[in-house]
């Protein structure tokens, strides 16, 4: 009996020392697995390898490079313009290579299809970045009426631009929150006017540019209460017009869908009547 107790105790101590007892470290193991980066698939690994080879060979125009860099930074992506372009080109090349299976049957057609597919994919990836920026810009512009109203109310008690931004940062949406955070960090490490103009440049919105101009004037000590009253009213008017345009587009979509529905119903009725008439005629001449 003592021998059995000794053996069981030894096994238990061994399992604890080697951390193999089931159930005790299961939650910690799952937490570590969630934190570990997911392994790359074969296609992703191929894209990364080809992009690493392409990246040093890219030469991007300075103006285009600055634009892509601002877009990537505004979207919260850490990669450089060269890496972004290299990954985009590598993905397009690898995906379009599937068209090479047509080359044995028709060399000109296969090569032409491969090149066209590569160009289309490359341009679509570049346009995707512009689309993401446009979506973010729209989200920010939807908040401008409330943002301008909040600034106008704050002007009754303070002209501290940093305090205004910190106050609105607590209630704004994620897109504007990121831009305000970035701007506040730039203000802490540099010039206020330069940080505000950098925010305007990242978002590339004319409406936000009007608000930034007002904030710069406030920072210089000007009384901008009337300006922000007018700006908030203009924003609300513009927002109402956009909502009206969106509502006017819906009836056209509904008309098209309703037309398809009525067409389907008409075809069903016509098919039913045709079947009935055919049966009656067959009985008549039977």
TIVO-712811 format. One record per atom (N, C-alpha, C): z, x, y; residue in three letters. Coordinates in steps of 0.02 Angstrom, whole numbers, padded with zeros to 5 digits, always signed. Layout:
N
ZXYALA...
//
This chain:
286
+00000+00042-00060UNK+00000+00000+00000UNK+00000+00044+00063UNK+00041+00097+00061UNK+00043+00142+00118UNK-00024+00177+00127UNK-00056+00192+00069UNK-00121+00225+00073UNK-00173+00179+00106UNK-00172+00114+00088UNK-00219+00066+00119UNK-00206+00059+00194UNK-00142+00055+00213UNK-00125+00050+00284UNK-00147+00112+00322UNK-00140+00170+00292UNK-00162+00233+00324UNK-00237+00235+00333UNK-00273+00212+00281UNK-00346+00212+00285UNK-00371+00165+00339UNK-00342+00104+00341UNK-00362+00055+00392UNK-00346+00079+00462UNK-00287+00110+00470UNK-00268+00137+00535UNK-00315+00193+00557UNK-00334+00235+00509UNK-00380+00290+00525UNK-00448+00264+00546UNK-00472+00212+00510UNK-00537+00182+00527UNK-00535+00152+00597UNK-00479+00116+00612UNK-00472+00086+00678UNK-00471+00137+00734UNK-00433+00192+00723UNK-00431+00245+00773UNK-00500+00277+00782UNK-00536+00285+00727UNK-00603+00315+00731UNK-00651+00271+00770UNK-00648+00205+00756UNK-00692+00159+00791UNK-00677+00158+00866UNK-00612+00160+00883UNK-00594+00161+00954UNK-00616+00226+00988UNK-00607+00280+00954UNK-00626+00345+00983UNK-00701+00350+00992UNK-00739+00323+00948UNK-00812+00327+00953UNK-00842+00268+00991UNK-00800+00221+01013UNK-00822+00163+01053UNK-00875+00123+01017UNK-00867+00114+00951UNK-00915+00076+00912UNK-00887+00010+00888UNK-00826-00007+00908UNK-00798-00070+00886UNK-00837-00127+00919UNK-00865-00174+00881UNK-00906-00227+00910UNK-00865-00272+00954UNK-00894-00289+01013UNK-00864-00339+01057UNK-00827-00310+01115UNK-00795-00250+01108UNK-00753-00225+01162UNK-00795-00200+01220UNK-00847-00161+01205UNK-00887-00131+01258UNK-00954-00167+01267UNK-00959-00227+01240UNK-01023-00264+01244UNK-01041-00280+01316UNK-00994-00305+01355UNK-01008-00325+01424UNK-01027-00264+01466UNK-00990-00208+01455UNK-01007-00147+01493UNK-01075-00121+01474UNK-01092-00125+01410UNK-01157-00102+01387UNK-01214-00144+01417UNK-01204-00210+01420UNK-01255-00253+01450UNK-01262-00239+01524UNK-01206-00227+01558UNK-01209-00212+01630UNK-01248-00148+01643UNK-01236-00097+01601UNK-01273-00034+01609UNK-01347-00043+01595UNK-01363-00084+01546UNK-01434-00096+01531UNK-01469-00131+01589UNK-01434-00177+01622UNK-01465-00211+01678UNK-01478-00163+01736UNK-01434-00115+01745UNK-01442-00068+01800UNK-01495-00015+01786UNK-01508-00003+01722UNK-01558+00048+01705UNK-01628+00024+01725UNK-01669+00068+01752UNK-01738+00047+01770UNK-01778+00028+01708UNK-01819-00024+01716UNK-01860-00047+01661UNK-01913+00005+01644UNK-01925+00018+01580UNK-01976+00067+01562UNK-02046+00043+01583UNK-02088+00090+01603UNK-02155+00074+01624UNK-02198+00056+01564UNK-02242+00007+01574UNK-02290-00009+01522UNK-02344+00045+01521UNK-02387+00042+01471UNK-02439+00093+01465UNK-02488+00089+01524UNK-02504+00028+01545UNK-02549+00021+01602UNK-02517+00047+01666UNK-02453+00032+01676UNK-02419+00055+01736UNK-02413+00132+01736UNK-02399+00160+01677UNK-02396+00233+01672UNK-02463+00264+01687UNK-02517+00233+01664UNK-02584+00259+01677UNK-02600+00255+01752UNK-02581+00200+01784UNK-02592+00192+01856UNK-02554+00246+01894UNK-02490+00257+01876UNK-02450+00307+01911UNK-02478+00377+01902UNK-02501+00392+01842UNK-02529+00459+01829UNK-02593+00470+01868UNK-02637+00419+01869UNK-02700+00426+01907UNK-02686+00428+01981UNK-02638+00388+02005UNK-02621+00388+02077UNK-02593+00456+02098UNK-02553+00487+02055UNK-02527+00554+02071UNK-02583+00604+02079UNK-02636+00597+02040UNK-02693+00642+02046UNK-02735+00627+02108UNK-02740+00562+02126UNK-02782+00542+02183UNK-02748+00557+02250UNK-02682+00549+02252UNK-02645+00551+02316UNK-02660+00614+02358UNK-02657+00675+02330UNK-02669+00734+02373UNK-02740+00738+02400UNK-02786+00701+02370UNK-02856+00705+02389UNK-02875+00654+02443UNK-02828+00609+02460UNK-02843+00557+02509UNK-02835+00584+02580UNK-02880+00562+02624UNK-02877+00580+02694UNK-02884+00515+02735UNK-02829+00489+02758UNK-02828+00425+02793UNK-02833+00437+02868UNK-02872+00397+02903UNK-02878+00403+02975UNK-02810+00392+03008UNK-02794+00429+03061UNK-02727+00424+03092UNK-02709+00353+03114UNK-02757+00317+03144UNK-02742+00249+03168UNK-02728+00203+03109UNK-02769+00207+03058UNK-02760+00166+02998UNK-02695+00184+02963UNK-02678+00248+02961UNK-02617+00270+02928UNK-02556+00242+02964UNK-02556+00244+03030UNK-02499+00217+03068UNK-02492+00142+03056UNK-02548+00106+03054UNK-02546+00034+03042UNK-02518+00017+02973UNK-02542+00053+02922UNK-02517+00040+02854UNK-02443+00060+02849UNK-02424+00114+02881UNK-02354+00137+02879UNK-02308+00085+02911UNK-02329+00056+02967UNK-02288+00005+03000UNK-02283-00058+02957UNK-02338-00077+02925UNK-02337-00135+02882UNK-02291-00125+02822UNK-02295-00067+02790UNK-02252-00053+02733UNK-02179-00052+02754UNK-02164-00021+02811UNK-02095-00018+02834UNK-02069-00087+02852UNK-02113-00128+02882UNK-02092-00196+02899UNK-02078-00238+02838UNK-02114-00225+02783UNK-02104-00262+02721UNK-02048-00233+02678UNK-02016-00180+02702UNK-01960-00151+02666UNK-01981-00106+02608UNK-02041-00080+02609UNK-02066-00037+02555UNK-02062+00035+02578UNK-02038+00079+02533UNK-02023+00148+02551UNK-02082+00196+02540UNK-02136+00173+02508UNK-02190+00219+02492UNK-02230+00237+02555UNK-02263+00294+02552UNK-02304+00317+02608UNK-02373+00284+02604UNK-02411+00284+02659UNK-02478+00255+02657UNK-02523+00288+02605UNK-02516+00354+02595UNK-02557+00389+02546UNK-02541+00364+02475UNK-02478+00356+02460UNK-02459+00331+02393UNK-02483+00260+02383UNK-02476+00218+02435UNK-02499+00149+02429UNK-02573+00145+02416UNK-02612+00184+02454UNK-02684+00184+02445UNK-02703+00213+02377UNK-02668+00265+02355UNK-02683+00295+02291UNK-02669+00248+02233UNK-02612+00212+02236UNK-02595+00164+02183UNK-02645+00106+02183UNK-02665+00083+02243UNK-02713+00029+02248UNK-02780+00049+02217UNK-02803+00110+02234UNK-02867+00134+02207UNK-02862+00145+02132UNK-02806+00173+02109UNK-02798+00186+02037UNK-02798+00121+01998UNK-02764+00070+02024UNK-02762+00006+01989UNK-02832-00026+01986UNK-02869-00020+02041UNK-02937-00047+02042UNK-02983-00011+01994UNK-02977+00056+01990UNK-03019+00095+01945UNK-03004+00079+01871UNK-02940+00075+01855UNK-02922+00063+01784UNK-02941-00008+01764UNK-02931-00057+01808UNK-02949-00126+01791UNK-03024-00135+01785UNK-03062-00105+01832UNK-03134-00113+01830UNK-03167-00074+01773UNK-03130-00027+01744UNK-03159+00011+01688UNK-03172-00033+01627UNK-03141-00092+01625UNK-03154-00138+01569UNK-03227-00161+01569UNK-03259-00159+01627UNK-03330-00179+01631UNK-03377-00128+01599UNK-03352-00069+01583UNK-03395-00018+01553UNK-03418-00036+01483UNK-03386-00086+01452UNK-03408-00106+01385UNK-03479-00135+01387UNK-03502-00155+01447UNK-03570-00183+01453UNK-03622-00127+01457UNK-03601-00065+01472UNK-03648-00011+01482UNK-03694+00001+01422UNK-03668+00000+01359UNK-03714+00011+01302UNK-03770-00040+01298UNK-03759-00100+01324UNK-03811-00152+01321UNK-03858-00148+01381UNK-03830-00131+01440UNK-03871-00125+01500UNK-03837-00076+01547UNK-03864-00016+01551UNK-03832+00036+01591UNK-03831+00018+01666UNK-03886-00003+01697UNK-03884-00019+01769UNK-03837-00077+01784UNK-03842-00130+01743UNK-03800-00189+01756UNK-03726-00172+01745UNK-03710-00134+01692UNK-03641-00117+01678UNK-03610-00074+01733UNK-03647-00023+01755UNK-03621+00020+01809UNK-03614-00018+01874UNK-03663-00060+01890UNK-03660-00099+01952UNK-03600-00147+01951UNK-03590-00180+01893UNK-03534-00226+01887UNK-03467-00190+01893UNK-03463-00130+01865UNK-03401-00090+01869UNK-03386-00071+01942UNK-03437-00048+01978UNK-03427-00027+02047UNK-03408-00087+02091UNK-03443-00143+02082UNK-03429-00203+02123UNK-03358-00228+02109UNK-03339-00229+02044UNK-03272-00253+02027UNK-03219-00207+02057UNK-03230-00142+02055UNK-03183-00095+02084UNK-03175-00106+02159UNK-03231-00116+02194UNK-03228-00127+02267UNK-03192-00192+02283UNK-03207-00245+02244UNK-03175-00310+02257UNK-03099-00305+02246UNK-03078-00274+02192UNK-03007-00266+02177UNK-02972-00224+02230UNK-03005-00171+02252UNK-02975-00126+02302UNK-02966-00164+02369UNK-03017-00201+02389UNK-03011-00239+02451UNK-02960-00295+02446UNK-02956-00326+02387UNK-02908-00381+02379UNK-02836-00355+02384UNK-02823-00294+02358UNK-02756-00266+02363UNK-02740-00249+02435UNK-02789-00223+02473UNK-02778-00210+02543UNK-02766-00274+02583UNK-02804-00326+02566UNK-02794-00390+02600UNK-02727-00422+02582UNK-02702-00406+02522UNK-02638-00433+02501UNK-02582-00409+02547UNK-02586-00346+02569UNK-02536-00320+02616UNK-02540-00357+02682UNK-02601-00370+02706UNK-02609-00408+02769UNK-02583-00480+02760UNK-02594-00509+02701UNK-02570-00577+02688UNK-02494-00580+02689UNK-02462-00530+02659UNK-02389-00529+02659UNK-02362-00522+02730UNK-02396-00481+02770UNK-02375-00474+02840UNK-02385-00539+02878UNK-02440-00574+02865UNK-02452-00638+02899UNK-02399-00690+02880UNK-02380-00691+02817UNK-02328-00738+02795UNK-02261-00722+02829UNK-02245-00658+02833UNK-02183-00638+02866UNK-02185-00655+02941UNK-02243-00645+02972UNK-02251-00661+03043UNK-02241-00735+03055UNK-02268-00777+03011UNK-02260-00849+03018UNK-02187-00870+03011UNK-02152-00839+02964UNK-02081-00855+02955UNK-02041-00837+03018UNK-02057-00780+03048UNK-02022-00759+03108UNK-02038-00805+03166UNK-02102-00824+03174UNK-02122-00866+03230UNK-02091-00936+03225UNK-02077-00959+03163UNK-02044-01025+03157UNK-01973-01024+03185UNK-01943-00966+03187UNK-01874-00961+03212UNK-01870-00946+03287UNK-01926-00932+03318UNK-01925-00913+03389UNK-01898-00967+03435UNK-01913-01032+03425UNK-01883-01082+03470UNK-01807-01080+03469UNK-01777-01076+03410UNK-01704-01072+03406UNK-01678-01006+03433UNK-01715-00952+03420UNK-01695-00886+03445UNK-01694-00886+03521UNK-01747-00912+03552UNK-01750-00914+03625UNK-01695-00958+03654UNK-01680-01014+03623UNK-01627-01058+03646UNK-01559-01024+03641UNK-01548-00987+03587UNK-01485-00951+03579UNK-01477-00897+03632UNK-01531-00861+03647UNK-01528-00810+03700UNK-01513-00843+03767UNK-01544-00900+03780UNK-01533-00935+03843UNK-01459-00955+03850UNK-01429-00979+03798UNK-01358-00998+03800UNK-01314-00937+03809UNK-01333-00882+03778UNK-01293-00821+03784UNK-01295-00791+03854UNK-01350-00804+03890UNK-01357-00777+03958UNK-01306-00806+04006UNK-01276-00862+03989UNK-01224-00891+04032UNK-01161-00849+04033UNK-01151-00807+03982UNK-01089-00769+03977UNK-01099-00694+03972UNK-01158-00671+03951UNK-01168-00599+03941UNK-01241-00581+03951UNK-01252-00518+03967UNK-01319-00490+03971UNK-01327-00431+03921UNK-01283-00429+03873UNK-01284-00376+03822UNK-01334-00394+03768UNK-01391-00359+03767UNK-01443-00374+03719UNK-01420-00362+03648UNK-01382-00309+03637UNK-01357-00293+03570UNK-01313-00348+03544UNK-01269-00375+03587UNK-01225-00429+03566UNK-01265-00492+03548UNK-01318-00506+03586UNK-01360-00564+03571UNK-01393-00557+03503UNK-01420-00497+03490UNK-01453-00485+03426UNK-01404-00489+03368UNK-01345-00461+03376UNK-01295-00463+03323UNK-01271-00534+03310UNK-01267-00575+03362UNK-01246-00644+03354UNK-01298-00685+03316UNK-01361-00678+03335UNK-01413-00717+03301UNK-01428-00691+03232UNK-01414-00628+03219UNK-01427-00600+03153UNK-01386-00636+03099UNK-01329-00664+03118UNK-01285-00697+03069UNK-01313-00765+03045UNK-01359-00794+03083UNK-01383-00862+03066UNK-01458-00865+03054UNK-01494-00811+03062UNK-01567-00813+03057UNK-01588-00805+02984UNK-01654-00815+02972UNK-01682-00809+02906UNK-01690-00736+02885UNK-01707-00725+02821UNK-01711-00656+02796UNK-01763-00613+02832UNK-01821-00642+02848UNK-01874-00602+02879UNK-01852-00576+02947UNK-01827-00620+02990UNK-01804-00599+03056UNK-01740-00557+03051UNK-01699-00571+03001UNK-01638-00532+02991UNK-01654-00459+02980UNK-01704-00445+02938UNK-01723-00376+02924UNK-01748-00341+02987UNK-01788-00376+03027UNK-01814-00346+03088UNK-01759-00333+03138UNK-01711-00379+03144UNK-01656-00368+03191UNK-01612-00310+03168UNK-01601-00306+03103UNK-01562-00249+03076UNK-01596-00183+03093UNK-01661-00181+03081UNK-01700-00120+03096UNK-01696-00104+03170UNK-01702-00154+03212UNK-01699-00143+03284UNK-01631-00118+03307UNK-01578-00147+03279UNK-01510-00126+03298UNK-01498-00053+03277UNK-01524-00034+03219UNK-01517+00035+03198UNK-01555+00082+03245UNK-01614+00061+03267UNK-01652+00101+03315UNK-01617+00107+03382UNK-01583+00052+03402UNK-01546+00053+03466UNK-01488+00102+03462UNK-01454+00102+03405UNK-01396+00147+03397UNK-01417+00220+03397UNK-01477+00234+03375UNK-01500+00304+03370UNK-01550+00323+03424UNK-01566+00277+03469UNK-01616+00293+03519UNK-01611+00249+03581UNK-01670+00232+03609UNK-01674+00194+03671UNK-01683+00120+03656UNK-01650+00076+03695UNK-01652+00004+03682UNK-01722-00023+03693UNK-01753-00006+03748UNK-01820-00032+03762UNK-01870-00009+03710UNK-01865+00054+03690UNK-01910+00080+03640UNK-01900+00045+03573UNK-01838+00029+03556UNK-01824-00005+03493UNK-01852-00076+03494UNK-01846-00111+03552UNK-01872-00179+03557UNK-01948-00179+03553UNK-01980-00130+03586UNK-02053-00126+03583UNK-02077-00107+03512UNK-02037-00067+03477UNK-02054-00051+03407UNK-02051-00113+03364UNK-02003-00157+03376UNK-01999-00220+03339UNK-02060-00263+03353UNK-02081-00266+03414UNK-02142-00303+03431UNK-02203-00274+03396UNK-02207-00207+03393UNK-02264-00175+03361UNK-02264-00187+03285UNK-02206-00189+03254UNK-02204-00199+03181UNK-02226-00269+03162UNK-02204-00319+03200UNK-02219-00389+03183UNK-02290-00408+03206UNK-02313-00378+03261UNK-02380-00392+03288UNK-02389-00467+03302UNK-02343-00495+03340UNK-02346-00565+03358UNK-02345-00572+03433UNK-02394-00609+03460UNK-02396-00619+03533UNK-02336-00660+03557UNK-02316-00709+03516UNK-02259-00751+03534UNK-02194-00710+03537UNK-02185-00667+03486UNK-02126-00625+03487UNK-02129-00575+03545UNK-02190-00554+03564UNK-02197-00508+03620UNK-02171-00539+03685UNK-02181-00605+03695UNK-02154-00638+03754UNK-02078-00635+03755UNK-02048-00647+03696UNK-01975-00645+03692UNK-01948-00575+03703UNK-01983-00525+03675UNK-01962-00456+03684UNK-01966-00436+03758UNK-02017-00458+03792UNK-02023-00443+03864UNK-01964-00471+03902UNK-01943-00532+03884UNK-01884-00561+03916UNK-01820-00522+03901UNK-01813-00498+03840UNK-01753-00459+03822UNK-01752-00392+03859UNK-01810-00361+03866UNK-01813-00298+03904UNK-01793-00309+03977UNK-01816-00365+04006UNK-01796-00382+04075UNK-01721-00394+04080UNK-01693-00428+04030UNK-01620-00439+04029UNK-01583-00373+04026UNK-01609-00328+03984UNK-01577-00262+03978UNK-01579-00223+04044UNK-01631-00235+04083UNK-01635-00202+04148UNK-01592-00235+04201UNK-01563-00292+04186UNK-01518-00326+04232UNK-01547-00385+04268UNK-01607-00407+04251UNK-01639-00464+04284UNK-01611-00530+04258UNK-01612-00580+04301UNK-01590-00647+04281UNK-01650-00683+04249UNK-01645-00694+04184UNK-01701-00722+04145UNK-01685-00791+04116UNK-01637-00826+04146UNK-01618-00891+04119UNK-01675-00942+04124UNK-01708-00944+04180UNK-01764-00990+04188UNK-01822-00971+04142UNK-01833-00905+04135UNK-01886-00881+04091UNK-01875-00904+04019UNK-01814-00898+03994UNK-01801-00917+03925UNK-01799-00993+03917UNK-01782-01030+03970UNK-01788-01102+03968UNK-01861-01122+03957UNK-01905-01093+03997UNK-01976-01108+03990UNK-02004-01084+03924UNK-01981-01025+03901UNK-02006-00996+03839UNK-01985-01039+03779UNK-01924-01063+03779UNK-01901-01105+03724UNK-01941-01170+03722UNK-01954-01199+03782UNK-01993-01261+03784UNK-02065-01249+03761UNK-02093-01192+03779UNK-02161-01175+03758UNK-02164-01165+03682UNK-02113-01132+03655UNK-02111-01122+03582UNK-02107-01189+03545UNK-02064-01234+03570UNK-02057-01299+03537UNK-02122-01339+03541UNK-02156-01335+03599UNK-02219-01370+03606UNK-02271-01342+03558UNK-02275-01276+03553UNK-02323-01245+03507UNK-02306-01262+03435UNK-02242-01265+03418UNK-02223-01282+03349UNK-02241-01354+03333UNK-02231-01398+03381UNK-02250-01469+03370UNK-02325-01476+03360UNK-02364-01438+03398UNK-02437-01441+03390UNK-02458-01416+03322UNK-02425-01364+03297UNK-02442-01338+03230UNK-02425-01389+03176UNK-02368-01422+03185UNK-02348-01474+03136UNK-02398-01532+03137UNK-02421-01551+03197UNK-02470-01605+03204UNK-02536-01587+03170UNK-02558-01524+03180UNK-02620-01502+03147UNK-02613-01502+03071UNK-02554-01481+03047UNK-02543-01481+02974UNK-02544-01552+02946UNK-02515-01599+02984UNK-02515-01668+02961UNK-02584-01699+02963UNK-02625-01677+03012UNK-02693-01704+03016UNK-02737-01679+02959UNK-02721-01621+02931UNK-02760-01595+02875UNK-02744-01631+02810UNK-02685-01659+02804UNK-02665-01691+02741UNK-02706-01753+02725UNK-02720-01797+02774UNK-02761-01856+02756UNK-02829-01837+02727UNK-02859-01782+02751UNK-02923-01762+02723UNK-02915-01743+02649UNK-02861-01706+02634UNK-02850-01689+02564UNK-02836-01751+02523UNK-02798-01798+02552UNK-02784-01860+02516UNK-02847-01900+02506UNK-02891-01902+02557UNK-02954-01939+02551UNK-02997-01911+02495UNK-02999-01845+02489UNK-03038-01814+02436UNK-03010-01832+02368UNK-02944-01827+02361UNK-02912-01844+02297UNK-02920-01918+02280UNK-02912-01960+02331UNK-02920-02032+02319UNK-02992-02048+02300UNK-03039-02012+02331UNK-03109-02023+02313UNK-03123-02005+02241UNK-03094-01950+02218UNK-03102-01932+02147UNK-03070-01984+02101UNK-03012-02010+02122UNK-02979-02061+02082UNK-03021-02125+02077UNK-03047-02148+02133UNK-03089-02209+02133UNK-03153-02197+02094UNK-03181-02137+02099UNK-03242-02121+02061UNK-03228-02125+01986UNK-03170-02097+01965UNK-03153-02101+01895UNK-03143-02172+01871UNK-03110-02213+01913UNK-03099-02283+01895UNK-03166-02320+01891UNK-03212-02305+01938UNK-03277-02338+01938UNK-03316-02320+01875UNK-03312-02257+01854UNK-03348-02236+01794UNK-03318-02270+01732UNK-03252-02277+01730UNK-03221-02311+01674UNK-03242-02384+01670UNK-03243-02418+01729UNK-03264-02488+01730UNK-03337-02495+01710UNK-03379-02449+01736UNK-03450-02451+01719UNK-03461-02439+01645UNK-03422-02394+01616UNK-03428-02381+01544UNK-03407-02442+01504UNK-03352-02475+01526UNK-03330-02535+01491UNK-03381-02591+01496UNK-03409-02603+01556UNK-03460-02655+01565UNK-03523-02639+01525UNK-03543-02575+01525UNK-03602-02556+01487UNK-03593-02569+01412UNK-03533-02553+01387UNK-03520-02566+01316UNK-03521-02640+01300UNK-03492-02681+01344UNK-03490-02753+01334UNK-03561-02782+01336UNK-03601-02761+01384UNK-03670-02786+01390UNK-03711-02766+01329UNK-03702-02705+01307UNK-03739-02682+01248UNK-03721-02723+01186UNK-03656-02740+01179UNK-03635-02781+01122UNK-03665-02851+01126UNK-03665-02880+01185UNK-03693-02948+01193UNK-03767-02948+01179UNK-03803-02897+01203UNK-03875-02894+01191UNK-03890-02885+01116UNK-03850-02846+01083UNK-03862-02836+01011UNK-03849-02900+00972UNK-03799-02940+00993UNK-03787-03004+00960UNK-03842-03054+00976UNK-03869-03050+01037UNK-03920-03098+01058UNK-03985-03088+01019UNK-04004-03026+01007UNK-04066-03012+00972UNK-04056-02999+00898UNK-03995-03010+00875UNK-03983-03000+00803UNK-04016-03054+00762UNK
//
